[in-house]
Amino acid sequence: MPDEPAARPLVIAHRGASGLFPEHSRSAYAAAIDMGADAIEPDIVATRDGVLVLRHENEISGTTDVASRPEFRERRTVKVVDGVRARGWFTEDFTWAELRTLRTRERLPGLRPQSAAHDGADPILRLDDLIAMLDAAPREVGLVAEIKHATYFDAIGLPLGELVDDALGRLGWRDDRRLTIESFEKTVLDDLRRRGTGGRRVYLMEQRGVAADERARYGANATTYAAERRALSSLAERVDGISISVGTLMAGVDTVDPATPGVLRSGIVERAHRAGLQVFAWTLRPENRFLPAPLRRTGEIAARGDWMRWYTSVMRTGVDAVFADHPDLALAARSAVGPRS
């Protein structure tokens, strides 16, 4: 990460400025850099030939034009990834030479027609391409790289820990202070620690359920995410921070602190900080569909509600970083909250 600003929390562009352009596209990343985001968050999956590409999932029918490409029609298949059955086209069934011919598309066109208007404008990118953009940026911009489906990829001979470490070393980012690596699976974070990969390691945690690596190793005896949140001190021995949904974060807000006006007391933030862990929260989105009912305004689900009130409430919990689809709005909210003492 770059030197952290006096204002908190850090604003991380979620898949770039993905509220305005198709996620993980060059346009989305460039807009986030121009807006002033502190860091960019890509999701990392692999091709058949071991190239790290930036897609939210390894199934790509919703975010590319692959379904309209007749030369790839026979690649459509059904797979079970982390216990979820999915039908479509998967990155691991393509070489990079093939994937680079695809174009990006908006994943939620009905909700974000402005972004969908840019369908087909950009190609799929590799991790190499994003890092080149960060290196060329006019200011320091951090990288918060999310490794997706590590246990699944390990099982098919594409070890993401090894591939990510090799790529970061080759690109000069292995020990870069701007680097944060996150995953919903601790095993790959442990693997990177053993390899000596630098940067922060952040454990992503769903509100409920079990991590894929825990399920693969322990079956019915696997520890749930909820149980892990109750044992943050043990997590602090393995990672530098946790990343939770804004729903989980705000469910832990119980009081307004009278001693510090404008600050909300969050149990999970306080417990994590006592354990020496940073807390990231995902994802700030301004549309009615993603806001609590009292903050929705009349109109379609795609219309913006009282996002400023929601964003500033999240930021007043003491959270260390937030992910946002519209980094410009998150930066405006951070300015409204003001620097922390």
N, C-alpha and C positions, 0 to 999 in steps of 0.2 A: 504494500500500500504506500501511497505518497505520505509525506508528513501530514499528520492528522490536523484538520483545521480546529480553530478555537471553538467553532460551533459544532455541536453534536446533534444528531448522529451523522455518521458518514452516509452519503446517498450513493447507493449502488444501482446502476442502470440495469434493470432486469431484462436480460437478453437484448441489451441495447435500449433505445427508446422505442420499445415494442408496442406502445400504445399508438404510435404514429406511423410506423413502418413495419413490414413483416419481421417477426422476431429473428434474431441472429443474422440479419442481412447487413451488408456493408452500409446501407443507408441508415439502419437503426443504430449501428455502432457509431457512425460518424456524427449523427445528430446528438447522441448522448455525450460524446466528447465535446462538441460545440456548446452544448447546454451547460457544461461545467460539472458533470457527474464526477464524483470522487473515484469511482471504479466502475468497471464493466463486468457483468456476469454472463459468461457463456456456459452452455451445457456441452459436455464432451462425450462423444461416442466414437466408434471406430469403423473403418471400412474393412473389407475382406483382406486387403493388403496392408493393414495396420496403420493407415493414415488417420489422424485424429481430426474429426470433423465436428462442426458446431451445429447441433440439432437438439431440440428439447427432448426428443425420444429417438431411439433407433428406428422406430416405425415412422416413415416420412410422408405418408399419403396426405396428411393434413397440412403440411407446411411446405410442400414442393409441388411441382407439376408432374410428378412421376406417373400419376394415374392416367395422364393424357398422352403418355409417350408410348407409341405402339411397339417400339423396340424392346421395351421392358415389361410388356404385358405378362409374359410368362413367369416373371419373378414374383408375382403376387402369391402370397402364401399365408399360412396360419402358424403362429408360434406362441409359446407360453413364456413370457418374460417376467421374472419375479412373481410367479404365481398368477399372472393375469394373461388371459388368452386374447391375442390381438391378430387381426387380419390386415394384411397390407404389404408394403414393401419395406425392407429392413436394410439399414446401412451395411451390415456385415455380409450381405449378399451382392455387394457392388464393389468394384475397384474405385479408387479415387478418380481415375481417368473417366469412368462412367458417371460418377456422381457429379463431377464438376460441370457436366453438361446440363444439369437440372437448374431450374429457377425457383426462387423462393416465393411463397404465397402466405397470405394472412390466415392464421389458424382460426380466428373468430370473425369471419367477414360480416356476419349479421350484426355483430356488436360494434365492429370497428371498420365501417366502410371507407373511412379516410385512409386507413392503412391498406385495405384491400385494393384501393385504386393503384397501388404500387406493385401489385402482383406481376411477377415476371420481369421486374426491373433488374433484379440482382441474382447472381449465382450463389450456390452454397459456398461457404468459406471453411477453411481449415483453421486450426489453432495457430498455425504459422502466420496466416493472413491477418488475424486479429492482433497478434503480438507485433507484427510489422506496423499496424495502424497505431498502436500504443507507443511504439518507439518513435514514430514520426510525429506524434501529437505535440502541439506547442507548449504543453505543460505536462506535469507528471499525472498519469492516470493509472490507478491500480487495476489489477486483474483478480477477480474472484471466480475461480474456475471450478465448476461443479462436475464431478465425475459421476456419470450415470451408469447404473446397472453393472457394477464392477464384478459381482459374483457371477452374473450371467455371462459376461464377456470372458472372464477367466475360464469358464467351463467350455467355451468354444475355441479356446486357444488364442485369445486376444487379451492378454493381461494388461489392463488399463494402467495399473500402477507403474509397471515397467515402461509402457509406452509414453506415459505422461512425463515421467522422470527423464527419459531419454530426450524427449522433445524439448523440455525446459532447458536441459543442459546444452543441447545443440543451439537453441535460440538465445542463450545467455541470460535466462530468467530463473535458473535453478536456485540461486541464492539471492534473488532480487527482493528487496524489502517491500516492493509493491505487490508481492504475491500472497494470495490467500487461496487455499484449496479446500473445497467442501464436498461432502458426500453424505447421503443417507445411510452409508455403510461404514462402520468404523474400521473394518478389516483393511480396506484400501488406504485409509488414512494412516493406519499402523504400518502398512507396507511402505508408504512414502517416507515415514519417519525413519524406518530401518535403512532405507536407501540413502538417507541424508539429504533428502529434498528439503529446501528451505521454505520460508514463508509460514504464515499461520495455517493451522489445521482447524476446521470448523465442522462440527457434527450437525447435520441437518436432521430434524426430528419431526415426524408427522404427529398430529394431535393424538392419534390412536394407531393401533396395529403394531406390527413387528418388522424390524429391518430384515431385508432379504438375506444378508449374510448371517444374521442370528438364526433365522428360520432354517437356512441350509445346514448350519452346524448343530443346532440344538433341537430342531423340530418343535414338538409340543412344549418343550421346556424352555423355549427361547424367552428372553426378557423383553417385555414390551417397551415401546417408547415412553409410555406414561410412567412405568417403573423406573426407567433410566432418569427421567426428570426428577424423580424423588431421591436420586442418589448422585447429585451433581459433583460431590467431592471426589468420587471415584472416577468420574469422567475427566476431571481436571488433571488426572495423571496421564491422560492419553491425548487430549486435544486442548486447543487454546480457546475455544468458544463453542457455543451452540447456536443453532439457527432454527427459529420456531415461527409458526404462522402468526399473523397479527391476531387471529382469533384466540389462539392459545395465550398470547401475550396479554391481551386485554381481559381475558377471563381471570387472569391473576391480579388484576387491579382491584384493590378492595377499598382504598381510602384516598382522600386528598390530604396531603401532608400540610397541616396548618402552619408549621414552622417555615415552610418554603412554598409560598404562594405560586401557583402555576405548575407545581410538580405533582404528578400522580405516583402513588406508591404501588409498585408492582412486586408481588411476592416472588415471582420467578426471577425477575431481574435482580432483586436484592440477594436471593439465595445464590444465584450464579456468580454475582460479583464477590460475595463472601468466599466462594470457592476458587476465585481467581479466574473465572471464565468471562469472556465477553459474550454479549447477546446480540444476535442479528435477528431481524424480523422480516417476514415476507407475506404478502406482497401488497404494496400500496397501489390501489387502482381507483380512479375517480368515478367510474360509472355506477349508476344506481344498483346494478346487479351485484356489485361487490361491497356495497356499504351496508352498515346496520340499518334496519328498517326506519328508525327515527330520523336518520340523516338522508333518506331518499327524498327526492323532490318529484313532483308530479311530472309525468311524461313516460317515455319509453325506458326500458331497462338500459338502453345505450346512452341515455341522457346523463349528464353529470349531476350528482347530488351535492351535498355539503361536504365535499372532499376536504376542504381546508380544516374544518372542525375535527374530522376523523384523523387526518394526517398529524395535526398538532397534538391531539390527544395521545396518539401512539408515541410521538417523539418525547412527550413530557414524562414518560415512564422511566427514562434513564437508559433506554435501549442504546446500544453502541453503533448500530448500523441498520439501515432500512433498505429494502429492495423496492424499486418503483418502476412501473411501466412508463410513466411520464416523469422523467427525472427533473424537468423544469418545474413541475408542480411541487415535487418534494423539496426542491431547493427553496422555492418560495415559502413553503410551510416552515422550513428550518429557519429561514430569516425572520419569520413572524414569531417563532418561539424565542429566538435570540440565543446568544452564547450561554453555556452553562458555567456556573462558578466553580 
